[in-house]
Amino acid sequence: MINVGIIGFGTVGTGTAKILLENKSVISERIGFDINLKKIADLDIKKSRGIKLPEGILTANADEILNDPEINIVIELIGGIHPAKELILKAIRNKKHVVTANKALIATEGNEILAEAEKHGVEVGFEASVAGGIPIIKIMKEGLVANRIMAVYGIINGTSNYILTKMTDEGIEFSDALKEAQRLGYAEADPTYDIEGIDSAHKLAILASLAYNIPFSFNDVYKEGITRITSQDIGFAGELGYKIKLLAIAKASDGKVELRVHPTMVPKDYLISKVDGVFNAIYVQGDAVGDTLYYGRGAGDMPTGSAVVSDIVDIGKKIVRSQESGVRSKEAVQIPRSKLKVKGIEDIEAMYYFRFTAFDKPGVLSSISGVLGSYNISITSVIQKGRSLGEAVPLIVLTHTAKEKDVIKAVAEIDRLSVVADKTLYIRVEGKEE
């Protein structure tokens, strides 16, 4: 029997406990041993979570779990950096395995945590830290282990995806879509982490570490949110054959790794562009397997709880094998050690969508295209609507592949032109160049 203790009895903690208690017999039949939920620690042990718990299982003192010699696996589900980090490190130093759903902690402090786990010969499972019920960590570590990973594209924040879906389907503006997401409970009262790409960047740092064996590099991820996207941009993207998604992108190129989160135009016929609402999807391209796509619920008590239990089972199997053989597992942790560097955003290459706000005068397009041309940026498509002589109107330009550093310089120069009335918005475009 494997004894486990949960620290944190919020949404994910409740889902995890429910699965461990209600599916206990199903899990035992499949794996050949029992997983016993011995203790749950939380600051609020009076609040009802809607599940029936065994007598005496709740405690307000996490040390009852961390110091219990019978507990094999500590499950950290309180979230945030502190005190989660300190609790996990204490568990590791007490020779307990750890399972966590804490993407912010792994993305920012994971290098230290894994080094400590290696030192003490224990495992750290974090399947639930990315994409909820989609088993993407296991897929990357095991299912695709024979592949060199060429690229990872992820819709890994359900809140942003819901907002963009509402804007696309109903033609409403960002602020209205956000209010609806908050009303339905998909967005927090303070939605900054979701709408500014920070949550996606945490998850991308974890995926990139697995894909390219690099240290967790959250601070090196380029982050750009969706707050500047308008229904107008979504409409123009549709006319050009694209949808706008907040994508997390990791690519290996030129001996470096690109790590970026930003609104991205994706061709409508791509499967990932069809992922709507609060659902997540992760596209992985391997040199042997080719293109693969993984889809499912990226959050919620039960999907995330399912991922937590998956880690518990994996670690439990290794503990049982060690107990039966008398030899401690040497598979404890896999510390990322690649020396690949992260490529700065200014060094990437992509296709681009520009929305210029220009006065409707003769020669405006030639002035703008002249600047773009001087920076080696060539145009594939142009849309201009709402003509009103002498008034500012949107001018839409789609480009061939260009260098970001050239785009930055070109936009700065164009925004200084007398024919341009407002700052230029540009969106990176993914897909095959025509």
N, C-alpha and C positions, 0 to 999 in steps of 0.2 A: 504493500500500500504506500502511496505517495501522499504526504500531507502538505497542504498549501495554505497560505494566509494572504488575504487581500487587504491592502492598505488603500483606503479611498472607496467610499460606498456611494458614489454619485451615479450618473447615468450608465457609464461603462461598467463600473463596479457592480451595479445592480444586475445588468445583463449577464456579466460573467458568473455571478453567484447563481442566477436563475438557471443558466445552462449546466453548471456543475452539479446543482442539486436535482433539477428536474430530468436531466439526461444522464444521470450518473450510471444507471444500469446499461444504457445504450453504449456509452463510452467504454465502460468496463468490458462489455462483451467484445468490442472491437479491438481493444488493446491488451486484454488479458490480465489486467490488474486494476485495483481501485484507486481513484483520485478522491481524497477526502478533504473537503473544505473545513479546516479546523477552526480558523479564526477570521473575523472581519474587523478591521480597525477604522474608525471614523470619528471625527469630532462631534458629530450629531448622531447619537445612537437611539434617539427617541422617535425620529421621523419615520413614518411608514413608507416603505419602498414597494409595497404591493406584492411582496413574496413572503411565504412562510419560512422562517429560519429555525434551525434547531436551537433548543434552549442553551443559553450561555455562550453563543458563538460571537456575539458582538462585544467589542471593547473600545474604549476611547483612548487606549494606550497602545501605540504602535510597537513599543518595546516588547509587549507580550507576544508579538509575532517574531520580531527580529531576534529575540533572545531565547526562543523556544527551541530546544535541541531536536524536537521531533518534527519540526516544520522543515521540509526540504526545499520548497520554492516559495519565494516572496513575490507577490504580484503588486506592483506599484501602479495605482490608478488615480492619484490625486492631481496629476498634471502640474504644469509650471516647472520652473527650475529649482526653486527652494521652497520647502525643505525636501523635495523629491530626490534631489541629488544626494543629499546627506543620508537619507533613509536607504537609498540603493547602495551607497558605498558601505554603510554599516552592515547591511545584509551580506554583501560580498565578503567583507572582512570576517564575518561570522560563518563563512564557508557555505552560504546559501545561494542557490541559483536564483536568478531574477527574471521576471517577465514584466514588460512595461508597454503601455500604449502611448507613451509620452514622446511625441515627435520633436517638440521643441527641445527637450532635454537631450535626446540622442543626437539631434542635428548640431547642437552647440557644445555639449559636454561629453559626447559619445566616445571621443578618443581617449579621454581620461578614464571613463567608466570601463571600456573594454580592456585597457591596459591593466587596470586593477583586477578585473575578472581573470585575465590571463595569469596574473601573479598568484591568485588564490585558487586557481584551477576550477572555476565555476563558469556556468553559461549565462549569457544575457540574451533573452529572446525579445524581439521588438516587432513581430509580424503586424501587430495591431496599430503600429505607429503610422502606417501609410495605407490609405485606401480601404480602411474598414474591413469589410468582408471579402475583399479580393485578396487571395493569398500571394501577393506579388513578391514578398520577401522570399518565400520558399521557392517561387518560380525562378527568381534571379539567382538564388544561392544553389539550387539543386536542379530544377528543370532545364535551365539554360546554361548549366555549368560548362558544357562543351563548346560554347560559343564565345567568339569575340563580339562584344556588344557594340554595334555601330551607332545606334541612336535610341533614345528613350523620349517619348512625348507623352505627357500626362495631363488629363483633366482630373485634378486631384483635390479640388475644393468645390464641394457641392453648392455652397452659398453663392459663389461667383457664377457658377454654371447656371444656377436657377435664375439669377438676375439677368444674365445675358439671354437666356431662353425666353424669359418674359418680355424683354425688350424686342427680341426677334419676332416672337409670335404675335405680340399685341401692339407693337409700334410705340410703346410707352418709353419715357425717359428713365435714366438711371435712378434718380431720386425716388420715383414712384415704385419702381421695381424693388428697390431696397426696402421701402416701407412695407411692401407686401411680404417680402421674405422675413422681415422682423415680425410681422403680425402672425405668420404661420410657424414661427419658431425656428426657421432655417438660418436666421442671422441673429447675432447677439445685439444687445443694446448698443454696445461699442463694436462695430463690425470691422475695425481697422485691419486686424490680422487677415481676414478673409478677402476684403475688397482691395487691399494694397499688395496682395501677393505674398505676404509673409508666411502664412500657413502653408501655401504651396511650396515656398522656398525651403521650409523646414523639411518637407517630405522629399523634395528633389535632392537635397543634400544627402539624404539616406539612400535613395535610389542610385544616385551617382556613385556613392561609395561602394555599393554592391556591384554596379556595372563595370566600374573602372578601377576598383581596388585602391581608391584614393581615400585619404582621411576625410572625415566629415567636415564639409567646407561651407557651412551656412553663410558665413560672412563674405564669401567670395561669389555667392549667387547674385546675379543681377536681378533686381526686383522692380516691377512696374505694375501698378494695379489697373483697375477698369473704370476708375471714376471719370476719366476724360472721354470715354466712349459715349457717343450720342446715338439716338435712334436714326439720325441722318447717316452716320457712318455705317450702321448695320444695314440700312437700305441700300446704300451705294455698294457695299460689299456683296449684297445679294445680286445686284445687277451685274456685277463682275463675275459672279459664279462662286462666291465664297460665303462662309459664315465666320463670325468672330467668336473665338473661344479664349479663355485665359489658359494658356498652355505653360506647363513646366517642361523645359527642354534640356536634355543632356546629349551632347554629341562629341565624339572623338574626331579631331581634325588637326592636321599639321603637328602631330605629336603633343597636342594639348587637348583639354576638355572644355567644352562650352557648357556653362551652367547659367540658365536664364529663365526667368518667369515674367511673362508679359502678355498683353492681349495679342492674339495672332489670328491672321486670316488664313483659313483652311478651306481647300476646295470642297464644295458641297457634296461631291460624290465620294469623299473619303469617309470611311466608317466612323472615325473619331468625331467628325463634324456632326454626326447624327446622334451623338450622346447628349441628351437634354435633361433639364430639371436638376435634381440633386444627385444624379448618378455620376459615378466616376468611371474613367476608362484610361488604360495605360497601354500605349503601343510600344513594343520593343522590337527592334530589328537586330537579328543576330546573323553572323556571317554564314552559319550552317543552316539554321532553321528558317531564315528569311524573316518575313513580316508576321508578327503575332499581335493580337489585341486581347486585352483582359478587361472585363466590364462587370460592374456590380454596384452595390450600395457602398458608399465611401464613409459612412458614419452611422451613428445610431447605437442603441444599447446592445441589441442582439447581433447585428453584423460584426461590430467591433469585439463584442464578447466572444463570438465564435473564433475570431483571430487570436484572442488571448488564450483561449482554451487549446487551440492548435499548438501554440508554443509550450503550454504546460504539458501536453501529451508528448511532444517531441523530447523535451528535457526529461520527463518521467521515464520514457523508454530507455534513455541512456543511463539513468540512475539505476533502474532495474537490472540492466545488463551488467553494470558495474558490480551491483550487489551479488548477482549470480556468479560472476566470474572471479570476483575478488580483486579485479583490476580496475582502477579508476579510469574513466573515459579520458582520452587525450584529445577529444574533439572540442574542448571547452569553448574557445573563441577564435574568431578569424579576424585578426587586426589588419586593417587596410594599410598596405605598405608601399604602394606604387608611388613613384616620384613624378608622375604626370602633373604638369602645372595647369592651373585654370586660366583659360583665355579671357582677357578683358572684353567687355561688351563692344568696345570701340574697334576690336580686331575681328569681329565676326563678319560674315557675308550672308546676305539674304536678299530676297525681293522685297519691295516696299510699296505701301499704299500711302499716298500723301493727300491730305485735305488742306488745300490752300484757301484762304479767304481773300479773294482778289476783287478789285474794282473791275466792273464790266467795261473795259476800254479796249480799243484796237491795240494789238501788240503785246498784250499782257502775257498770253501763252508763250510767245516767242521770248519774252524777257525771262520768264521762269525756266523754260526749257533750255535757254542759253546758259543759265547758271548751272542747271543740272548737268548739262553736257560738259561744262568746264571741269566738273568733278567726276567725269567718266560714268555718269548715271544716265542710262538710256531708257526711253519711255516705251511701254507696250500698249497702254490704253489711256484714254482721256475721256472724262465725263464733265460736261458743264450744263447746269440746269438753272431755271429760274432767272433768265436773263432780265436785267433791269439796268439800262444804260446809265453808267456813272455810279451805280450802287455796288456794294460788296456782295459777291455771290460765291458759293463754294465751287472750287475747281478741283476735280479729282484726277489724280495721276497714278497709274500703276507702272512699276518699273521692272526691268530685268534685274538680275543679281547685281548687287552693288556692295561696296564696303561701308560698314557703319561709320567709320571715321570720315569718309567722304560725305555721307548723308548728313552727319552732324554739321560739317562745315557748310554744305550747300544750304541747309535749312537756315542756319544763322545768317547767311548772306541774303537769301530770299526774303527773310522776315524784315530785312532793312530796306527792301525796295519800296518805293513810294506807291506802287500799285497794289501792295499787300496791306490789308487792313487789320489783320489779327495774327496771332502766333499760329504756325503750321502744326497740324497734328499728323504724325506718321505712325503706321502700324506695320510691323514685320509680317511677311507673308511666307508661309511654308507650303511646299508642294512642288511638283515637277514643273520646271520652267518650260513654257511653250516656245 
